[in-house]
Amino acid sequence: MKRTRHKAQGPNHRRSPRPSASGYNESELARAVGVSPSTVHRVLAGERKPSAALARALVRAGVSPRRMP
């Protein structure tokens, strides 16, 4: 069976920023806590464990500790 790609899912496709429960999208959250958007994405996706300082900053910004590994 041949897999077809939807045009919007090509290699240059970027998802639109979605607000999180904290009211920020990932870019805004990254700016608020002083890290890169990719760091925030990896933490929230469970791909990276945050440092204690980053975890505290994310919680202060309104992210639930349950969203972090």
N, C-alpha and C positions, 0 to 999 in steps of 0.2 A: 504494500500500500504506500503510495507516494504521499509524503507530507507536504502540505502547502502552507506558506506563510501568508498571513494577512498583511496587507501593505503597511499598516500602522505598526507591525511588529518586526520591521526590518532591522538591520544592524545599527542604524542611527536613531532608532525610536527611543524617545525618552518619555517616561511616564510623567503625567502632569503632577505637580505637587499636591499632596492630599493633606488636609489638616489632621492632626492627631487629636487624641483625647485632650491634650493640653491646650489645644487651640492653635498650635503652631504647625506649619508643614516642616518637613525635615530640614530645609535650608534655613528657615527662621529659627528653628530649634538649635541648629548648629551655631548660628550666629549668637544666639542668646547664651549658650554655654561655652563658647570659645573654641569649638573644634570644627573640623571640616564636615560638610554634608555627608561625605562617604563614611566617615566614622560613625555618625549618628545612624545612618542606614544600616551599617553592619551590626551595630549594637542592637537596634530594634528588630533586626531580622534574625538575631540569635547567632550571627556569624562571629561575633567578637564579644568577649567579656569586658565590660568597662572597668576602668580603674576605680578605686574607692572615691576619688575626688570627682571623676566624671559622673559616677552613679549619683552622688549627692547633688551635683549641679543639675542633672536631669530630673531628679525628684523635686528640687526647688522650682524647676521650670514647669512642673505639673505632670511629668511622665510617671505612670504607675510603676513601682518596682517590679511588678509582675511581668512587665514587658521586657525586662532585662534578664539575660541568662545568669 
